[in-house]
Amino acid sequence: MKQHYRIGQVVPSSNVTMETEIPLILGRRQTVLPETFSFHASRMRMKKVTREELAAMDASAGRCVQELTDARVDIIGYACLVAIMSMGAGYHRQSEAQLGEVARANDAPTPIVTSAGALIQGLRALGARRVSIITPYMKPLTRLVAAYLEEEGIEVVDALSLEIEDNLAVGARDPLALVDLSRNVRTTGIDVLVASACVQMPSLAALDPIERCTGIPTVSAASCTAFAMLSALGLDPVAPGFGAILAPTRPLALEEPAP
């Protein structure tokens, strides 16, 4: 098995979070497991989180995949959950298939993971049937996300929308604010709390504290994306300190990070 992996990400031009959070997760993993990672991104234009801008942005994802496969990355993550979910039920499968064809046409048959598909994969891995979600989106987009999850057989019991349209403002939020927000969303009778259902809203620092406060497994779109990427690469999806989905299933001795 390889020891070093190139991680590619397709990100909205205004996203300032996924190029921080995915390296943070995988950097933490490097302290307990031998594989190392480098990070490579291509950007698609989007400033405001509206259905119109999301659709226009999605149309440029193929170009981004071409650019990343030129670098022969080992995996590509499409880092915008709501762009996929706003396109209609099950669209993550169509997107992953289409972008996979783009990669193969560039002689680089690279696995494609969407954050939308990754969230569903992560929830299923935790056995979640009933969830509550926190999003930064306007309420109509949050309803689209909830409907998308329910089409996948995951009931959304409660949803909290922060109604922030400016994507940069979303990325500037304090992740620990999610700890307080988790008190404003229903946690009784659910299997998993999604905090947050947006890869731009910083989340990682809040996942373990929310789990300690609520006793409920807590994920974010970012933690599930890392889980799905590692799984697709055939690697142990482990990164201590980022919630249940990435928790080790056995004790791991901390090691010095690889240089």
Secondary structure, 3 states (H helix, E strand, C coil): CCCEEEEEEEEECCCCCHHHHHHHHHHHHCCCCCCEEEEEEEEECCCECCHHHHHHHHCCHHHHHHHHHHCCCCEEEECCHHHHHCCCCCHHHHHHHHHHHHHHHCCCCCCEEEHHHHHHHHHHHCCCCEEEEEECCCHHHHHHHHHHHHHCCCEEEEEEECCCCEHHHHHCCCCCHHHHHHHHCCCCCCCEEEECCCCCCCCHHHHHHHHHHHCCCEECHHHHHHHHHHHHCCCCCCCCCCCHHHCCCCCCCCCCCCC
